[in-house]
Amino acid sequence: MKYLDTETVGYTGPIVLIQTGTNHNNINLYHVWDHTVQETLDHIEEIINGEEPINIYNASFDSFHLHKLWNTWRNIENKSKSPRVEEVFELEKHSWVNAACLRPNTVVDTYIILTRGPFQFLLGRKGKNQIVVRKVPKAALEYLQPVLDKFTATLHPLLFAKFKDRSQARYWQYRTITLPNGDPDPKYSEFVDLCLPFNSAMGLKPFAEHVLHRETRSIEIPAHHHPTDEHNQEYRPYNNTWPRFIGYHRAYWKGPGVKYAEDDIRHLIDFNRYLITTDEFPVLPDIDSELAWMVGGVRHRGFSLNIPALKGIIDKAKADTDIIPTAPRQAMGYLRQVANPEQEILLVDTAKNTLVRISEADLGDLSVRANEILKQRMLDKQINLLEKLYEVGRFHPDFNVSGTKSNRMSGRGGLNAQGINRGGAIRSVFTFADSNFTLSGGDFEGQEVTILDAIISDSNLHAELLGGTKIHTLMWRLIHERPDATNDEAKEDLDSYTQSKNGVFSIFYGAQLNKFAETIRVSLERAETIMGAWLAKYPGFAGFVDENERMFLSMRQPGGLGTKVIWNEPTRYAESVYKFRRDFDLENQFVRFFFGLANNPPSILKEISGRVIRRDNPQSISGATQSAFYAAAFGVQAKNLRAAGNHRIQSTGAEITKKLQYAIWSIQPQGIHPWAVVLFNVHDEVMCVNNCPDIVAQRVANKVEAITNQIPLLSIDWHETLTDWSEK
């Protein structure tokens, strides 16, 4: 095993130092600016061409920088001397032209392995108040605080490791309950919401400190020695201010940074030992690590754009922009102008979900304005994204290969490549392939439905789908009481057709009757009839729903709402078809704590006199506190139930798409060679710039056929030759 790391001038500035090692006593620090260009090219080739696996932390980052360095250095005319800053600065901007691909024999990304194992709970725990207990009596806070502090002391320190002010870590915040306009709500003046913020750390240093219990050192490069536009403009793959700062960085990594640089390799070595001896981590190496390296190289090379067409779309989008307020406070004022007193109750906030509910309801001008705000926000995001692309002049997508708990890829780097509008006009701008290359691509047809079919294994549903009836139509027939309706008849009302599909998946994800009724827009009584008919017609579906509830409903009320709550130990994780786990340990910790506190609140609360109005009913302080924590426990549990059902499909879909990408990526030869396949993925779509479309098509066909052993109805609409993304 060879361990590899790099130190760079900020996020997108060039490499200053390459660290490699095989054990604690064999660590090499290679200062690239102190060697001749040819020596550095040879050094990188030796790393890439080696037979031993490369162990790295955040492979996509180092891959991007090594690709940029090698492809820039090779264009330097005089390779017998050390590089000149001015020449490198000019050459790197076009280093993607005729770029070579650097592909090691095997890659192990320690970051991915850690976050896919027992540390998965850290994903998505940044900058958000993840846990909220609503409407807690103020009179109870003094007595609850010791209990809350005792519980949070048991939580993993990495959940709070990025708080600069340590006094804020593990600290429950009290928040005043407000009206939609931000004023305190007089109805709940005796209550607050309790919020526990997380700020998780997932870097190599905090992992080493809190998992390996190693002493760590911090990088001490002051902020004013970093490129000025790094943090806000990472979408630029080639930073334009780094020459002013490289002198300081070179000196730092020769002096005070030496020990830190060596420690990074030592931490990687120790983590490898840790992973080998810990049963809860996946077997190494894995596809995600290989794809992470690929993503870095693809980011460097990038894809072509139709710049004149892009400029035209930006200009048209700006011309179409209405003067609709989108900022939360201004948007709320815009809605309140037309809301009557009854409708104002719905104006909890201006978040997307709230606006969608209002826009879909029959509320006259209020629904119209909610829809206007939604559309304007979407248009603003698209304009922002397109302007970034126009500024750079090329598409350099950046991804977290394992960026979510379902193991789906997620966009990053200041430009969300997964948020590009599906509209043909916008996608026609993405030509992807440069000259001498072909654009191929396709997407899986009804991927979610084919996965659902494989999971529930219901013979009736399978026969219907195999016969060509869409799952939307099956639900549409029940909603509209038209058992013989065809796909085309159901699709005449596209909005109703889409709602029907959403209704199917809401049942699969464990939605309660009121949510199902809201989804398909019928009364509760009618929804109960439709859901009952669906589960009776497809018993495999009913069996899955029952099993999911048995596994993830930790609290149950056999006697109904208001009766005694009984604890049932929940399952720790949900598994995809390919056995990828979504862990619920942290969520279950909170459910168990809330349940215990609701069942047995501090006894002193019973001694507090007076009553409060919560949910329109007078309650004692102790009773209102119990209600708040029961509600919080049931809220987290409901999220777990939905997430478990969602994971079975979303994670399986992510893995299917990754298996296909890796099958295509395997065409690229190991070592340093011209690019043969350059891949881009958004959800169930795969685009591939290549010079061998027939070979790529065969790989796709073979892989999809192999996957049908587990997902029988899976298919892909693959095109060997495309002009742009819109033709897919």
N, C-alpha and C positions, 0 to 999 in steps of 0.2 A: 504494500500500500504506500502510495506517495501522497503527502499532504501538501496542499497548495493554498496560498492566500495572496492578495495584492493590496497595496496601499495606493490611493489615488488622490489627485487634487480635487477634493469635493466629490460629488456624485458623478459628474460627467467629464471632469478634467482627466488628463492622461495618467497612466500608471507611473509611480515614482519608484516603487519597490515591489519585487516579487519574492515571496517567501516560499521555500519548499523544505521538506524534511521527510525522513523515514522513521526516525525515533528521536527521543529527547536529546541524544548526543550527536545527532546529525541534522542540523538545521542550517540552511543556507539563505542568506539575505543578499539578493541580487539587485544592486542599484542601477537601474536601466540607463540613467543619464550619464553614468561614469564609464560606460563601456562603448565600444564601437557599435555602430548599427548592425554590422554583420554578426558580431558576438551575441547581440541580443536576439537576433533572428534565429541563430543556432540554438540559443538557450531555450527559446520557446518551442522550437521544433523538437528538441530533445524531450521536453515535458509532454508534448502532445503525442509524439510517436512512441512513447514508452508503452510497454506491455502491461505494467502494473496499474491497478485501478487508481484513479485520482480521487482523494477525499477532500471535500471543499465545503465551505459554509456559505450558503446563498450562491449557488453555482451560476445563476443567470447574470448576476452582477459581474463576477470575475470573468465569465465567458465574454460578455459584451466588451469589457476593457481589453482583454487579451486579443480578441478579434480586431479591435480598433488599432491597438498598438502594432500588431504584426502587419496588418494591411497598410498602415501608414509608413512604418519603417521600411517596408520593401520598396516603396516608391521614392525613398531618399536616394539621390543620385550617387553621392560619395558614401559608400558603406564602410569605408576603412577608418572613418573618424566617428567620434561621438556625435549624437544628433544636436542640431541647433534649434532652439526654441521657436524662432521665427519661421523656419522651414517646416517644422512639424505642425505648427499652428495653421499654416496654409494647406498643407497636404492632407491633414486629417479630415477636413471638411468634405473631401471627395474620396476618402479611403474606401467608401462602399463601391466605387466603380470597379467592375471586374474583380470584386473581392473574393478571396479564398475562404473556405470553411475550415475551421480548426476543430477536428472531432477526436477526442481521446478514445482509447479503447473501452474504458469503463469509467463512469462517474458515480460517485456516492455523495449526495448532498446532505450533510449532517443536519442542516436547518430543516429540510423537508422531513427527514426521518423523525426528528424530535417532535415536530408539530403534528405529525400523523399518529404518534403514539400517545402515551399518557399525558403529554403536554398540549394536546389538542384544545383543551379548555381555554388556552390563552388566546386563541384566534378570535378576532372581533371584540376584544376587551379593551379597546382604546378610546378614550375621549367621550364615552357615553355612560349615562347612569343606567347601568344594566339591570339593577334590581331596585324596585320601587314598592313600598308599602303605602297605600293610599288611605287618607282620612284616619290618621292616628290621633287620638285625643291629646292635646297639649299637656293636660294634667298628668298624663301617664309617662311623659318623656323622661323625667328625672329618675324614675324607677326602672324604666326599660334600658337606659343607657348602659349600666353594668352588664346586663344580659347580652346586649348587642355587641359590646366590646369583647366579651368573653368568646362569643361565637366567631367574630371576624379575626380574632387572634389565631384561630385554627385554619384559616384560609392560606393558600400558598402565597408566599411573599412576592413571587413573580407577577401576580395579579396587580400589584401596586408599585412595582419597582421603578416606574418612570416618573413618579411624582417627585418633582424637584423639592417641594416642601414636604418633608417626611411627616410633618404633623397632620397632613391631609390624607395620608395613607390609612386605609382601614377605617375611615371616618364617615359615619352616617351624617348626611346633611338634612337639615329641616327646611322644607320649602312651603311657603305660604300658598294656600289654594286660591287661585285667582279666577276672575271672570275672563271671557274671551278678549276684553280690551286691556287686560293686564292688571286691572284693579283687584284688590283683595275681595274675595267672595264673602259677603256678610253671612250667607247661609252656613258657611263652614269656618267661621271665625275662631271656633274652639278646636279646630283640627289643623294638622299639617300633613304633608306627604314626607315620608322618610325615603331618602335616596342614598344608595351606596355606589359611589363612582369607582370604576376600575381604570387603571392606566398600565396595561401589561407591558413587559419588556421581553423581547424575543431575540435579542442579539447574542452573539457568542459569549461576550463577557458576562452579562447577567446570568446566562445559563450556567457558565463555569462556576460563578460565584455561589449560586443557590442550589445547583444540582451536584456539581463535583466538589463543592466546598473548597474551591481554590481561591487564593488571594489574587485579586485582579488589579490592573492599573488602567487608568483612564487616559484617553488621548487628550493632550493638553495644548492643542492647536487653537489659539483664540479665534473667535468668530470673524474678526476683521482680517484674518489671514485666509479666509475661504472665499472662493468666487462669489460675487455679490448676487448673482441671479439663480443660484443653485436651487433653492428650496421652492421657489414659486414657478420655475420654468424648467422642470426636469424633462418635459416633453422634448426639449432640444437635446438631441443625443450628442451634440458637439458643443461644449461650453465655450463661449466667446470671451471670457475674461481670465481664464486660467494663467496665461503667461505672466501676469502681474504677481502671482502668488507662488509660482513653482519654486523659486529660490528658497523661500522659507520652508516649504515642505521637504525639499531635498535635504536641507540642513537638519530638520527635525528628525527624519528617519535615519540619519547617521549618528545622531546624538541621543537626546532623551527618549526617542521613540524606539530605540533598538530593542530594549527589553520587552516592550509591548508587542513589537512585531514577532519576536521569538515566542512569546507566550501564546499568541494566536495559534501557532503550529502545535505547541504543547497541549493546548486545550483540545484541538482536533484529535490529536493522538489519544488523549485520555478519554474523550467522548467515544471514540471507536471501541476502546476496551469496554466502556460502560454499555454501549449498545449490544456488543457481542454477548455480554453476560446477563442482559436483561431480557426476559422472555416476552415482554409486552410490546416490543418494537417489531416492525416488519422485517422480513428477511432482506438482506442486502446482496447485491445492488437492486435497484428497482427502476421501473419505467419513468416515474416522476423525476428522478434525479437526471436521467438522460435527457428528458424533455426540457428540464430547467436549463441545462447547458445549451440545448438547441435554441431556446427562446432568447438567450443572450446574444448568440451569433446572428439570429434573424433580426434582432433589434438593431444591431450594427449595420447590417446590409440594407434593411428596409425594403419598401415596395414603391413602385412608381405611382404617380397621380396625374390626372388630367388637370393641370393647373388652370388653363383658361376656363374650363367648365366649372372648376371649383370656385373661381372668382365670380362667375355668373350666378351660381347658386347662393353664395354669400350675399351678393348684392340684392338678389330677389328676396331672400329671407328677411333682410333688413327692411326692404320696402314693404313687406307684408306684415311687419311688426305693428301691432296696435298699441295704443297707450293704455295698457292694462297693468295695474300695480301687481308686482309679484313678491316683494319683500313681505315678511309675515305681518308686521303691524299695518302697513298700507293695504295689503290684501284683505286683512280683517275689516278695516274701515270700509273698503269697497263693498264687501259682503253685507255689512251691517246697514248700509244705506237702503237696502231693499228687503231686509229681513223683518218680519213681524215678530212680536214678542214670543210666540210659540216656536218660530223657526230659530230664534237666537239661542235656544237651548242646544241646538245642534252645532253651534259655532264654538266647539271646544278649542280648536286651533286651526291653522291653515296647512296642516301636514297633508301629504298626498292622499292618504287613505280617507281622511275626513272629507276632502274635496271630492273624491270619487263618489263617496256615499251620497253627498249632497247633490252632485251633478246627475246621478242616476235616479234620484227620487223625483217625484212630480211636484216641485216646489216653485214653479214659475220662474220669476226673474232671479231668485237665489240660485237655482240650479243652473241657469244660463251663465251667471257670473262665475260660479265655481268652475264650470267647464272652461270659461274664457281664461281663468287664471292657470288652470292645468295646461291648456294648450300653449299659453304664452311662456310658461316656465320651460316646457319642452322645447319650444322654438329657441329660447334664449340659450339653453344648453347646447343645442345643435349649432347655433351660430358660434358660440365660444369654441366648440370642438373644431369646427371647420376653419375658423380663423387661426387656430394653432397649427393646423395642417398647412394652411396657406403660407404662414410665416416660415415654416421649416422647408416647405417645398417637396417633402417626401414623407412617407408614412413609416414611422419607426415604432411599432407597437411594443409595449412592455407588459409582461404578465407575471403574476404569481401563479406558478404551475399548480401548487396545492394551497390556494388562497382562502378556502372556505372549509367548514366542517364536513361538507359533502364531498370534498376533494375536487371541486370544480375550479377551473382556472378563473382568475379575476384580474381585471385591468389595474394598472398602477403607472407611476411615472408621470403624473400630471395630465394624462390624457387617457380617458377610459375607452379603450378600443372596443370593449364589449357593449358600449352604449350608443353605437352608431345606428342611426335610424334605418329601418328595413326598406324605406322608400326607394324606388328604382332610380329616381333622379339623383339622390345623394350617392347611392352605391355605384352609379355609372362613372363617378369620378375616380373610383378605385380600380385602376387598370392593372395594378400589381406587377405584371411582367415587364421587364426591360427587354430591349432587343435581344434576339437570339434565344429567348426563353418563351415557354408556353404557359398559359394560365389554365389550370385544371381545377375542378372543385365540385362540391355537391353537399347536400345535407341529408340527414336521415329522415325518412318519411314517417311521420307520426311516432317519433322515437318514444315519447312518454307513454303513449297508448300501448305500444308493443311491449314495453317493459312492464306496465301494469298487467297486461294479459299474462305475461310469463310469471309474475309474482303470485297472482291470485289463483291461477290455474283452474279457471272455471270453464267446463266443457261447453256450456251454453253460450257464454260470451265469446269464447274462442271460435266457435262455429259461426257466429254472427259476423265477427270481424274477418274471418277467413273468407266468408261469402261476399265481402265487399261493403257491408254496412258499417258506416262510421259510428264511433262511440257517441259522438254528438247526437246523431240521429236516434240512437236507441233511447237516450234520455229525453230527447225532444218529443218522441212519440208518446211517452208517459205524461209529460207536462201538458201537451196539447190534446191528449186523448185521441191520437190518430195512429193506431197500431200498424197501419200499412204504409205510412208515409215513406217516400224514397229519400235518398240523400239530397237530391236536387230540390225536392219540395221543402225539406227541413231547412235547407240553406238559403231559401228565398228571403228570409229575414235573418241577415247575417248576425245581427246583435243577439237575437234570441238563440241562434245556433251556437254562438260562442258561449252564452250563458249555460246552455245545456251541458257542454263539455266541462265548464267550470263546476257545475253541479255534481258531475260524476267524481271529479277529483276532490271536491270538498268532502264528500262522503268518505273517500279513500283516506283523506288526511285527518279524519276523526271529527269533522265539524258537528256541532250540536244542531238540533232541529231548527233553532231560530236563525243560525248562520246559514244553514242550507236554504231555508225559506228566503232569506235576504239575497242569497246568490242567484236563485232562479226566479225571484220576484213573484212569489205566491204567498198566500196566507199560511199561517202555521198549520191549520187543519189540512189544507191541501198538500203542504210539504210533507206532512206525516204520512199521508196516503201514498204519495209518490215515492218517498224513501222506502216505505214498507214494500211496495210493489217491486222496486228495484232489487232489494235484498232478497226477496222471495224468488224472483226470477233468476238471480245469479247467486246461488248459495255459496260459491267460492268467494265471492266478494264479501258476503256477510261473515264468512269464517275469518277472513283477513281482518276485518274491522273488529271482531270480537277478540281475536288474538292480540291485536295492537293495544286494545284497551286493557286486556288482562296483563300485558307486559308493562305498560307505562302509566296506568292509573294507580297512583300510590295511595290516594284517598278516595273513599267511596262512601256514599250515603244510601244504604239500602232502603231506608224509609222515606227518601225524598228530601227536598230542600228544607232546611231547618231542623232536620233530625241528626242523630249522633253520627259523627264522621269516624270511619274505621280505617286504620292504617294497613296498607298492603305493600310490602317491600318491592319496589320497582326493579325492572331489569336495568343493568348498567349501560347498555348500549343497543343501538339498532344497527343492523348489518345490511349492506347492499347485496345484490345477487352475487357479487364477486367477493363478499365477506369483508368489505371495507367498513370499519366501524365508526359510528358517530357516537361519541361518549357523552353520557349525561351525568357523570359523577358530581360535577359542581352544581348543576341545577338541582339534582336530588338532595345535595347537602342543604340547599336553601329551603326546599319543600319540607324536608324533615325538621329543620329548625323552626320554620314558621308554624308547622303543624304542632310541634311540641310546645311552642310558646302560646299558641292559641288554646291548646288543651290545658295548659298549666301556666297561666300568667302569674307574675309576681303577686303573692297573696296580699301585699300591702295595698294593691289597687282596689280591693274590695272595701277598704276602709275610707276611701275618698268619697266624700258626700257629693250629691248633685247628680244630674243626669244630662246627657247630651243627645241631640237629634242627629242620628246617622241613618241614612236610607229611610227618612221620614218617620222613623220610630224612636221614641225615647229609650235610651239605654243607659245603664250605669257605665262609669269609666272603665271598669273591668270588662263589661260585656262589649262595649264599643271597641276596646283594644282587641279582644278575641275576634270580633267580626273582621277587623282590619287585617289581622294576620291569617285568618282562614281564607279571606279573599285573595291575599297575596299568594298563599300556598296553592290555591286552586288555579290562580292565573299562571304561575310558573308551570304547574302540571299540564294545563291545557296547551301551553307552548311546546312542552316536551312531546305531547301526543301528536301535534301537528308536525313537529320537526322529525319525529320518528317515521311517520308515513311519508313525508317529503323526502327523507333521506333514502328510502328504499328505491325511489325512482330517480331523484336528481343525482345521487352518487353513482348509481348504476349507469346512467346516461353519461356522466362525466368520464367514467372508466372506459365505456365503449368508445367514446370519441378519442380518448388518449391511446387506446389500443390501436385504433386506426392510424393516428398520427405516428405512433412509434413504428408501425409496420412500414409506413412510407419513409420515415426518417432513416430506417435501416438501409435504404438504398444508398444513402450518402456514405462514401467509403471512410474508413478510419484513417486518421492522419491529416495532413494539410493538402487539400485538393480544391479545385473549383467547385462551386456550389452545384449540386445536382438536383436537390429538392429543397425548397424554401417554404415553410409551412406557416399558416395562420389559421387560428381557430376562434370561433365565437359560438359558444353553446354547442348545438348539434351540427354546426357547419364547419367544413374543412376546406380551405383554399390552399392550392399548392402551385407555386411557380417552379417550373422544372424544365429539363431538357430531354425528358424521356417519357412523354405522356402515356405511351402504350404500356411501359413497365409499371408506371404508377397505377394505371387503371387495373392492371392485373393484380397488383398488391391489394388494392382496395377490394376487388371482387373476392379474393382469397380470404382476406381477413373478415369481411362481412359474412361470408359463408361459414367460417369457423365460429363466429359469434352466434349464429342462428342455432347452434346446438343448445344454447341456454335461453336465447331470445328468439323463438321460432319465427315470428312475423317480421323481424327486423329487415329493413331494406334501405338502400341508399340511392338517391338520384344523382349519379356521378356523370360529369361532363369532361371529356378529355381536353376539349379546346373551348375557351371562353375569351371574349374580348374584354370584359370587365366583370365586376362583382354582381352587377344587376342581372346578368344573363344566367346566373346560377339557378 
